[in-house]
Amino acid sequence: MAFAAGAVFVGLDADGIHRELCRVVTIADVQSEFDVSSTDTASKYRQEAVALIADGYRPQQ
């Protein structure tokens, strides 16, 4: 999620990562980026991003 630029994930657990990602990436952002109309789908995509980041993935910034 390149649009997560500005998020700081260093030293955060999964809950902290979720809060930080929610702070900088709205459901509407996810819907627009991935062209989905469902807020449930967008929420799942954002949660998948949290899991990836918690496992060590770092988005390009």
All heavy atoms as a GROMACS GRO file, in nm:
protein
  460
    1MET      N    1   0.084  -0.117   0.000
    1MET     CA    2   0.000   0.000   0.000
    1MET      C    3   0.088   0.124   0.000
    1MET      O    4   0.123   0.176   0.105
    1MET     CB    5  -0.090   0.002   0.122
    1MET     CG    6  -0.203  -0.094   0.119
    1MET     SD    7  -0.310  -0.066   0.261
    1MET     CE    8  -0.413  -0.206   0.243
    2ALA      N    9   0.123   0.168  -0.114
    2ALA     CA   10   0.208   0.286  -0.125
    2ALA      C   11   0.143   0.408  -0.063
    2ALA      O   12   0.211   0.499  -0.018
    2ALA     CB   13   0.243   0.311  -0.272
    3PHE      N   14   0.012   0.408  -0.057
    3PHE     CA   15  -0.056   0.524   0.000
    3PHE      C   16  -0.051   0.525   0.152
    3PHE      O   17  -0.106   0.612   0.216
    3PHE     CB   18  -0.201   0.536  -0.050
    3PHE     CG   19  -0.285   0.413  -0.028
    3PHE    CD1   20  -0.360   0.398   0.086
    3PHE    CD2   21  -0.290   0.313  -0.125
    3PHE    CE1   22  -0.438   0.286   0.106
    3PHE    CE2   23  -0.369   0.202  -0.106
    3PHE     CZ   24  -0.442   0.188   0.010
    4ALA      N   25   0.019   0.430   0.212
    4ALA     CA   26   0.039   0.427   0.357
    4ALA      C   27   0.163   0.505   0.396
    4ALA      O   28   0.206   0.499   0.511
    4ALA     CB   29   0.049   0.283   0.406
    5ALA      N   30   0.219   0.579   0.302
    5ALA     CA   31   0.337   0.661   0.333
    5ALA      C   32   0.305   0.750   0.451
    5ALA      O   33   0.196   0.805   0.462
    5ALA     CB   34   0.376   0.743   0.211
    6GLY      N   35   0.399   0.763   0.539
    6GLY     CA   36   0.378   0.843   0.658
    6GLY      C   37   0.346   0.759   0.780
    6GLY      O   38   0.351   0.807   0.892
    7ALA      N   39   0.312   0.634   0.758
    7ALA     CA   40   0.285   0.544   0.869
    7ALA      C   41   0.418   0.497   0.927
    7ALA      O   42   0.514   0.475   0.855
    7ALA     CB   43   0.202   0.424   0.823
    8VAL      N   44   0.423   0.483   1.057
    8VAL     CA   45   0.544   0.437   1.125
    8VAL      C   46   0.510   0.307   1.197
    8VAL      O   47   0.426   0.304   1.286
    8VAL     CB   48   0.594   0.542   1.227
    8VAL    CG1   49   0.717   0.491   1.299
    8VAL    CG2   50   0.621   0.674   1.158
    9PHE      N   51   0.575   0.198   1.155
    9PHE     CA   52   0.544   0.066   1.208
    9PHE      C   53   0.652   0.010   1.301
    9PHE      O   54   0.633  -0.093   1.362
    9PHE     CB   55   0.522  -0.034   1.094
    9PHE     CG   56   0.418   0.010   0.996
    9PHE    CD1   57   0.451   0.038   0.864
    9PHE    CD2   58   0.285   0.021   1.034
    9PHE    CE1   59   0.354   0.076   0.774
    9PHE    CE2   60   0.187   0.060   0.944
    9PHE     CZ   61   0.222   0.087   0.814
   10VAL      N   62   0.765   0.078   1.312
   10VAL     CA   63   0.879   0.028   1.389
   10VAL      C   64   0.840   0.010   1.536
   10VAL      O   65   0.786   0.102   1.598
   10VAL     CB   66   0.999   0.124   1.377
   10VAL    CG1   67   1.114   0.077   1.464
   10VAL    CG2   68   1.042   0.135   1.232
   11GLY      N   69   0.865  -0.109   1.587
   11GLY     CA   70   0.844  -0.137   1.728
   11GLY      C   71   0.699  -0.163   1.768
   11GLY      O   72   0.670  -0.174   1.885
   12LEU      N   73   0.608  -0.170   1.671
   12LEU     CA   74   0.467  -0.192   1.702
   12LEU      C   75   0.430  -0.339   1.693
   12LEU      O   76   0.481  -0.411   1.607
   12LEU     CB   77   0.378  -0.112   1.606
   12LEU     CG   78   0.393   0.040   1.609
   12LEU    CD1   79   0.304   0.102   1.503
   12LEU    CD2   80   0.362   0.096   1.745
   13ASP      N   81   0.340  -0.383   1.780
   13ASP     CA   82   0.283  -0.517   1.767
   13ASP      C   83   0.168  -0.509   1.667
   13ASP      O   84   0.141  -0.403   1.610
   13ASP     CB   85   0.237  -0.570   1.903
   13ASP     CG   86   0.125  -0.487   1.966
   13ASP    OD1   87   0.075  -0.391   1.903
   13ASP    OD2   88   0.086  -0.519   2.079
   14ALA      N   89   0.100  -0.621   1.643
   14ALA     CA   90  -0.007  -0.624   1.542
   14ALA      C   91  -0.117  -0.523   1.574
   14ALA      O   92  -0.169  -0.458   1.482
   14ALA     CB   93  -0.065  -0.765   1.530
   15ASP      N   94  -0.153  -0.508   1.701
   15ASP     CA   95  -0.256  -0.410   1.736
   15ASP      C   96  -0.210  -0.268   1.707
   15ASP      O   97  -0.287  -0.186   1.657
   15ASP     CB   98  -0.296  -0.423   1.884
   15ASP     CG   99  -0.376  -0.549   1.912
   15ASP    OD1  100  -0.442  -0.601   1.820
   15ASP    OD2  101  -0.372  -0.595   2.028
   16GLY      N  102  -0.087  -0.239   1.739
   16GLY     CA  103  -0.032  -0.107   1.711
   16GLY      C  104  -0.025  -0.079   1.562
   16GLY      O  105  -0.053   0.032   1.517
   17ILE      N  106   0.015  -0.180   1.486
   17ILE     CA  107   0.020  -0.166   1.340
   17ILE      C  108  -0.119  -0.138   1.286
   17ILE      O  109  -0.138  -0.051   1.202
   17ILE     CB  110   0.080  -0.292   1.275
   17ILE    CG1  111   0.228  -0.303   1.310
   17ILE    CG2  112   0.060  -0.291   1.124
   17ILE    CD1  113   0.291  -0.437   1.276
   18HIS      N  114  -0.219  -0.209   1.338
   18HIS     CA  115  -0.357  -0.188   1.294
   18HIS      C  116  -0.401  -0.044   1.323
   18HIS      O  117  -0.458   0.024   1.236
   18HIS     CB  118  -0.451  -0.287   1.363
   18HIS     CG  119  -0.592  -0.277   1.314
   18HIS    ND1  120  -0.688  -0.212   1.385
   18HIS    CD2  121  -0.650  -0.322   1.201
   18HIS    CE1  122  -0.802  -0.216   1.317
   18HIS    NE2  123  -0.781  -0.283   1.206
   19ARG      N  124  -0.373   0.004   1.442
   19ARG     CA  125  -0.411   0.143   1.476
   19ARG      C  126  -0.341   0.243   1.385
   19ARG      O  127  -0.403   0.339   1.337
   19ARG     CB  128  -0.378   0.172   1.623
   19ARG     CG  129  -0.475   0.112   1.720
   19ARG     CD  130  -0.453   0.166   1.862
   19ARG     NE  131  -0.318   0.138   1.911
   19ARG     CZ  132  -0.281   0.025   1.970
   19ARG    NH1  133  -0.368  -0.073   1.987
   19ARG    NH2  134  -0.157   0.009   2.012
   20GLU      N  135  -0.212   0.222   1.361
   20GLU     CA  136  -0.136   0.314   1.276
   20GLU      C  137  -0.187   0.311   1.133
   20GLU      O  138  -0.204   0.415   1.070
   20GLU     CB  139   0.013   0.280   1.283
   20GLU     CG  140   0.102   0.369   1.199
   20GLU     CD  141   0.112   0.514   1.248
   20GLU    OE1  142   0.055   0.548   1.354
   20GLU    OE2  143   0.175   0.593   1.178
   21LEU      N  144  -0.213   0.192   1.081
   21LEU     CA  145  -0.262   0.182   0.944
   21LEU      C  146  -0.400   0.246   0.931
   21LEU      O  147  -0.428   0.316   0.834
   21LEU     CB  148  -0.265   0.036   0.899
   21LEU     CG  149  -0.274   0.012   0.749
   21LEU    CD1  150  -0.156   0.074   0.676
   21LEU    CD2  151  -0.282  -0.136   0.718
   22CYS      N  152  -0.485   0.224   1.030
   22CYS     CA  153  -0.618   0.286   1.028
   22CYS      C  154  -0.609   0.438   1.037
   22CYS      O  155  -0.693   0.509   0.983
   22CYS     CB  156  -0.705   0.233   1.141
   22CYS     SG  157  -0.759   0.063   1.116
   23ARG      N  158  -0.505   0.487   1.104
   23ARG     CA  159  -0.486   0.631   1.117
   23ARG      C  160  -0.456   0.696   0.981
   23ARG      O  161  -0.504   0.804   0.951
   23ARG     CB  162  -0.372   0.661   1.215
   23ARG     CG  163  -0.347   0.809   1.241
   23ARG     CD  164  -0.227   0.831   1.332
   23ARG     NE  165  -0.100   0.799   1.268
   23ARG     CZ  166  -0.036   0.880   1.182
   23ARG    NH1  167  -0.088   0.995   1.146
   23ARG    NH2  168   0.080   0.842   1.130
   24VAL      N  169  -0.377   0.626   0.899
   24VAL     CA  170  -0.334   0.688   0.774
   24VAL      C  171  -0.407   0.637   0.650
   24VAL      O  172  -0.401   0.701   0.545
   24VAL     CB  173  -0.181   0.673   0.753
   24VAL    CG1  174  -0.104   0.747   0.861
   24VAL    CG2  175  -0.139   0.529   0.746
   25VAL      N  176  -0.476   0.522   0.660
   25VAL     CA  177  -0.543   0.464   0.544
   25VAL      C  178  -0.690   0.438   0.579
   25VAL      O  179  -0.720   0.349   0.658
   25VAL     CB  180  -0.477   0.332   0.499
   25VAL    CG1  181  -0.549   0.275   0.378
   25VAL    CG2  182  -0.330   0.353   0.470
   26THR      N  183  -0.779   0.516   0.521
   26THR     CA  184  -0.922   0.499   0.547
   26THR      C  185  -0.978   0.385   0.463
   26THR      O  186  -0.917   0.343   0.363
   26THR     CB  187  -1.001   0.626   0.515
   26THR    OG1  188  -0.996   0.648   0.373
   26THR    CG2  189  -0.946   0.747   0.587
   27ILE      N  190  -1.095   0.337   0.501
   27ILE     CA  191  -1.164   0.236   0.421
   27ILE      C  192  -1.190   0.290   0.281
   27ILE      O  193  -1.174   0.220   0.182
   27ILE     CB  194  -1.295   0.191   0.490
   27ILE    CG1  195  -1.264   0.113   0.618
   27ILE    CG2  196  -1.381   0.108   0.397
   27ILE    CD1  197  -1.191  -0.018   0.598
   28ALA      N  198  -1.225   0.417   0.272
   28ALA     CA  199  -1.249   0.479   0.141
   28ALA      C  200  -1.122   0.477   0.056
   28ALA      O  201  -1.129   0.455  -0.066
   28ALA     CB  202  -1.299   0.622   0.158
   29ASP      N  203  -1.004   0.498   0.118
   29ASP     CA  204  -0.878   0.489   0.045
   29ASP      C  205  -0.859   0.350  -0.014
   29ASP      O  206  -0.819   0.334  -0.130
   29ASP     CB  207  -0.758   0.518   0.137
   29ASP     CG  208  -0.750   0.661   0.185
   29ASP    OD1  209  -0.803   0.751   0.117
   29ASP    OD2  210  -0.690   0.682   0.293
   30VAL      N  211  -0.886   0.248   0.067
   30VAL     CA  212  -0.870   0.109   0.022
   30VAL      C  213  -0.969   0.079  -0.090
   30VAL      O  214  -0.933   0.019  -0.191
   30VAL     CB  215  -0.888   0.010   0.140
   30VAL    CG1  216  -0.879  -0.134   0.091
   30VAL    CG2  217  -0.786   0.036   0.249
   31GLN      N  218  -1.094   0.124  -0.073
   31GLN     CA  219  -1.194   0.101  -0.177
   31GLN      C  220  -1.150   0.163  -0.309
   31GLN      O  221  -1.163   0.101  -0.415
   31GLN     CB  222  -1.330   0.160  -0.136
   31GLN     CG  223  -1.400   0.081  -0.029
   31GLN     CD  224  -1.526   0.149   0.018
   31GLN    OE1  225  -1.522   0.260   0.069
   31GLN    NE2  226  -1.637   0.082  -0.001
   32SER      N  227  -1.098   0.283  -0.303
   32SER     CA  228  -1.053   0.352  -0.424
   32SER      C  229  -0.932   0.284  -0.486
   32SER      O  230  -0.927   0.260  -0.607
   32SER     CB  231  -1.020   0.497  -0.390
   32SER     OG  232  -0.969   0.564  -0.501
   33GLU      N  233  -0.832   0.251  -0.404
   33GLU     CA  234  -0.708   0.192  -0.452
   33GLU      C  235  -0.731   0.056  -0.519
   33GLU      O  236  -0.670   0.024  -0.621
   33GLU     CB  237  -0.609   0.176  -0.337
   33GLU     CG  238  -0.476   0.119  -0.374
   33GLU     CD  239  -0.386   0.215  -0.450
   33GLU    OE1  240  -0.413   0.336  -0.451
   33GLU    OE2  241  -0.288   0.166  -0.510
   34PHE      N  242  -0.821  -0.024  -0.461
   34PHE     CA  243  -0.842  -0.159  -0.511
   34PHE      C  244  -0.973  -0.175  -0.588
   34PHE      O  245  -1.011  -0.286  -0.624
   34PHE     CB  246  -0.835  -0.260  -0.396
   34PHE     CG  247  -0.698  -0.266  -0.335
   34PHE    CD1  248  -0.671  -0.202  -0.216
   34PHE    CD2  249  -0.595  -0.332  -0.400
   34PHE    CE1  250  -0.544  -0.205  -0.160
   34PHE    CE2  251  -0.468  -0.336  -0.345
   34PHE     CZ  252  -0.443  -0.271  -0.226
   35ASP      N  253  -1.041  -0.063  -0.611
   35ASP     CA  254  -1.164  -0.060  -0.691
   35ASP      C  255  -1.266  -0.162  -0.641
   35ASP      O  256  -1.314  -0.247  -0.715
   35ASP     CB  257  -1.132  -0.083  -0.839
   35ASP     CG  258  -1.250  -0.048  -0.929
   35ASP    OD1  259  -1.332   0.036  -0.888
   35ASP    OD2  260  -1.259  -0.104  -1.039
   36VAL      N  261  -1.296  -0.154  -0.511
   36VAL     CA  262  -1.399  -0.239  -0.451
   36VAL      C  263  -1.506  -0.148  -0.391
   36VAL      O  264  -1.476  -0.041  -0.339
   36VAL     CB  265  -1.344  -0.335  -0.344
   36VAL    CG1  266  -1.248  -0.435  -0.405
   36VAL    CG2  267  -1.276  -0.260  -0.230
   37SER      N  268  -1.631  -0.191  -0.398
   37SER     CA  269  -1.739  -0.110  -0.343
   37SER      C  270  -1.776  -0.152  -0.201
   37SER      O  271  -1.831  -0.072  -0.124
   37SER     CB  272  -1.862  -0.116  -0.433
   37SER     OG  273  -1.905  -0.250  -0.448
   38SER      N  274  -1.745  -0.273  -0.164
   38SER     CA  275  -1.783  -0.326  -0.034
   38SER      C  276  -1.688  -0.277   0.076
   38SER      O  277  -1.566  -0.294   0.066
   38SER     CB  278  -1.780  -0.480  -0.037
   38SER     OG  279  -1.786  -0.532   0.094
   39THR      N  280  -1.746  -0.219   0.181
   39THR     CA  281  -1.662  -0.178   0.294
   39THR      C  282  -1.607  -0.300   0.367
   39THR      O  283  -1.497  -0.294   0.422
   39THR     CB  284  -1.740  -0.089   0.392
   39THR    OG1  285  -1.857  -0.157   0.436
   39THR    CG2  286  -1.779   0.044   0.327
   40ASP      N  287  -1.681  -0.411   0.366
   40ASP     CA  288  -1.632  -0.533   0.430
   40ASP      C  289  -1.507  -0.585   0.359
   40ASP      O  290  -1.410  -0.624   0.424
   40ASP     CB  291  -1.739  -0.643   0.430
   40ASP     CG  292  -1.850  -0.616   0.532
   40ASP    OD1  293  -1.827  -0.538   0.626
   40ASP    OD2  294  -1.958  -0.673   0.515
   41THR      N  295  -1.510  -0.585   0.226
   41THR     CA  296  -1.394  -0.629   0.149
   41THR      C  297  -1.276  -0.537   0.173
   41THR      O  298  -1.163  -0.583   0.195
   41THR     CB  299  -1.428  -0.636  -0.001
   41THR    OG1  300  -1.534  -0.728  -0.020
   41THR    CG2  301  -1.307  -0.678  -0.083
   42ALA      N  302  -1.300  -0.407   0.173
   42ALA     CA  303  -1.193  -0.311   0.196
   42ALA      C  304  -1.133  -0.330   0.335
   42ALA      O  305  -1.011  -0.325   0.352
   42ALA     CB  306  -1.244  -0.169   0.179
   43SER      N  307  -1.217  -0.356   0.433
   43SER     CA  308  -1.169  -0.380   0.569
   43SER      C  309  -1.084  -0.506   0.575
   43SER      O  310  -0.979  -0.508   0.641
   43SER     CB  311  -1.288  -0.392   0.665
   43SER     OG  312  -1.244  -0.415   0.795
   44LYS      N  313  -1.125  -0.610   0.504
   44LYS     CA  314  -1.046  -0.734   0.500
   44LYS      C  315  -0.911  -0.710   0.434
   44LYS      O  316  -0.809  -0.761   0.480
   44LYS     CB  317  -1.122  -0.843   0.426
   44LYS     CG  318  -1.239  -0.899   0.505
   44LYS     CD  319  -1.317  -1.001   0.426
   44LYS     CE  320  -1.441  -1.044   0.502
   44LYS     NZ  321  -1.526  -1.134   0.424
   45TYR      N  322  -0.908  -0.631   0.327
   45TYR     CA  323  -0.782  -0.599   0.260
   45TYR      C  324  -0.689  -0.525   0.356
   45TYR      O  325  -0.569  -0.552   0.362
   45TYR     CB  326  -0.805  -0.514   0.136
   45TYR     CG  327  -0.862  -0.584   0.016
   45TYR    CD1  328  -0.892  -0.514  -0.099
   45TYR    CD2  329  -0.887  -0.721   0.015
   45TYR    CE1  330  -0.943  -0.577  -0.211
   45TYR    CE2  331  -0.938  -0.784  -0.096
   45TYR     CZ  332  -0.966  -0.712  -0.209
   45TYR     OH  333  -1.017  -0.773  -0.320
   46ARG      N  334  -0.746  -0.430   0.430
   46ARG     CA  335  -0.663  -0.354   0.524
   46ARG      C  336  -0.611  -0.446   0.634
   46ARG      O  337  -0.496  -0.436   0.675
   46ARG     CB  338  -0.743  -0.236   0.582
   46ARG     CG  339  -0.658  -0.143   0.665
   46ARG     CD  340  -0.725  -0.013   0.697
   46ARG     NE  341  -0.842  -0.032   0.780
   46ARG     CZ  342  -0.920   0.068   0.821
   46ARG    NH1  343  -0.893   0.192   0.785
   46ARG    NH2  344  -1.025   0.043   0.895
   47GLN      N  345  -0.693  -0.538   0.681
   47GLN     CA  346  -0.649  -0.633   0.784
   47GLN      C  347  -0.540  -0.726   0.730
   47GLN      O  348  -0.446  -0.761   0.803
   47GLN     CB  349  -0.768  -0.714   0.837
   47GLN     CG  350  -0.736  -0.795   0.959
   47GLN     CD  351  -0.687  -0.710   1.076
   47GLN    OE1  352  -0.738  -0.603   1.103
   47GLN    NE2  353  -0.585  -0.759   1.144
   48GLU      N  354  -0.550  -0.765   0.604
   48GLU     CA  355  -0.445  -0.846   0.542
   48GLU      C  356  -0.314  -0.768   0.537
   48GLU      O  357  -0.206  -0.825   0.558
   48GLU     CB  358  -0.486  -0.890   0.402
   48GLU     CG  359  -0.594  -0.996   0.401
   48GLU     CD  360  -0.641  -1.033   0.261
   48GLU    OE1  361  -0.574  -0.999   0.163
   48GLU    OE2  362  -0.747  -1.097   0.251
   49ALA      N  363  -0.323  -0.639   0.512
   49ALA     CA  364  -0.203  -0.555   0.511
   49ALA      C  365  -0.140  -0.552   0.650
   49ALA      O  366  -0.017  -0.559   0.662
   49ALA     CB  367  -0.237  -0.414   0.464
   50VAL      N  368  -0.222  -0.542   0.753
   50VAL     CA  369  -0.171  -0.545   0.891
   50VAL      C  370  -0.094  -0.675   0.916
   50VAL      O  371   0.016  -0.674   0.971
   50VAL     CB  372  -0.287  -0.529   0.992
   50VAL    CG1  373  -0.240  -0.561   1.134
   50VAL    CG2  374  -0.346  -0.389   0.985
   51ALA      N  375  -0.152  -0.788   0.874
   51ALA     CA  376  -0.087  -0.917   0.894
   51ALA      C  377   0.047  -0.924   0.821
   51ALA      O  378   0.146  -0.972   0.875
   51ALA     CB  379  -0.179  -1.030   0.849
   52LEU      N  380   0.051  -0.875   0.698
   52LEU     CA  381   0.176  -0.874   0.622
   52LEU      C  382   0.282  -0.790   0.691
   52LEU      O  383   0.398  -0.831   0.703
   52LEU     CB  384   0.152  -0.821   0.480
   52LEU     CG  385   0.077  -0.914   0.386
   52LEU    CD1  386   0.036  -0.839   0.259
   52LEU    CD2  387   0.162  -1.034   0.351
   53ILE      N  388   0.243  -0.671   0.735
   53ILE     CA  389   0.339  -0.581   0.800
   53ILE      C  390   0.386  -0.642   0.932
   53ILE      O  391   0.504  -0.635   0.965
   53ILE     CB  392   0.275  -0.442   0.819
   53ILE    CG1  393   0.254  -0.377   0.681
   53ILE    CG2  394   0.364  -0.353   0.907
   53ILE    CD1  395   0.164  -0.256   0.684
   54ALA      N  396   0.295  -0.703   1.007
   54ALA     CA  397   0.333  -0.766   1.134
   54ALA      C  398   0.432  -0.881   1.112
   54ALA      O  399   0.516  -0.908   1.197
   54ALA     CB  400   0.208  -0.818   1.206
   55ASP      N  401   0.424  -0.944   0.992
   55ASP     CA  402   0.517  -1.054   0.959
   55ASP      C  403   0.647  -1.005   0.898
   55ASP      O  404   0.731  -1.082   0.856
   55ASP     CB  405   0.450  -1.151   0.862
   55ASP     CG  406   0.347  -1.239   0.930
   55ASP    OD1  407   0.352  -1.253   1.054
   55ASP    OD2  408   0.261  -1.295   0.859
   56GLY      N  409   0.664  -0.870   0.890
   56GLY     CA  410   0.791  -0.816   0.845
   56GLY      C  411   0.790  -0.748   0.710
   56GLY      O  412   0.890  -0.686   0.672
   57TYR      N  413   0.682  -0.759   0.635
   57TYR     CA  414   0.676  -0.690   0.505
   57TYR      C  415   0.676  -0.540   0.528
   57TYR      O  416   0.608  -0.491   0.618
   57TYR     CB  417   0.550  -0.732   0.430
   57TYR     CG  418   0.527  -0.653   0.303
   57TYR    CD1  419   0.598  -0.681   0.188
   57TYR    CD2  420   0.435  -0.548   0.300
   57TYR    CE1  421   0.579  -0.609   0.072
   57TYR    CE2  422   0.415  -0.474   0.184
   57TYR     CZ  423   0.486  -0.505   0.071
   57TYR     OH  424   0.468  -0.431  -0.042
   58ARG      N  425   0.748  -0.468   0.446
   58ARG     CA  426   0.748  -0.322   0.451
   58ARG      C  427   0.712  -0.268   0.314
   58ARG      O  428   0.782  -0.294   0.216
   58ARG     CB  429   0.884  -0.266   0.495
   58ARG     CG  430   0.919  -0.303   0.638
   58ARG     CD  431   0.820  -0.239   0.736
   58ARG     NE  432   0.845  -0.275   0.874
   58ARG     CZ  433   0.780  -0.369   0.941
   58ARG    NH1  434   0.690  -0.443   0.882
   58ARG    NH2  435   0.806  -0.390   1.068
   59PRO      N  436   0.604  -0.191   0.306
   59PRO     CA  437   0.564  -0.136   0.177
   59PRO      C  438   0.669  -0.038   0.125
   59PRO      O  439   0.741   0.025   0.204
   59PRO     CB  440   0.433  -0.061   0.207
   59PRO     CG  441   0.408  -0.071   0.352
   59PRO     CD  442   0.518  -0.151   0.414
   60GLN      N  443   0.677  -0.027  -0.006
   60GLN     CA  444   0.767   0.072  -0.065
   60GLN      C  445   0.712   0.209  -0.035
   60GLN      O  446   0.594   0.234  -0.045
   60GLN     CB  447   0.776   0.052  -0.216
   60GLN     CG  448   0.840  -0.077  -0.256
   60GLN     CD  449   0.844  -0.094  -0.407
   60GLN    OE1  450   0.784  -0.017  -0.480
   60GLN    NE2  451   0.913  -0.195  -0.451
   61GLN      N  452   0.803   0.298   0.003
   61GLN     CA  453   0.760   0.434   0.035
   61GLN      C  454   0.835   0.533  -0.046
   61GLN      O  455   0.938   0.515  -0.095
   61GLN     CB  456   0.776   0.463   0.183
   61GLN     CG  457   0.686   0.375   0.266
   61GLN     CD  458   0.685   0.416   0.412
   61GLN    OE1  459   0.739   0.518   0.451
   61GLN    NE2  460   0.622   0.336   0.495
   0.00000   0.00000   0.00000
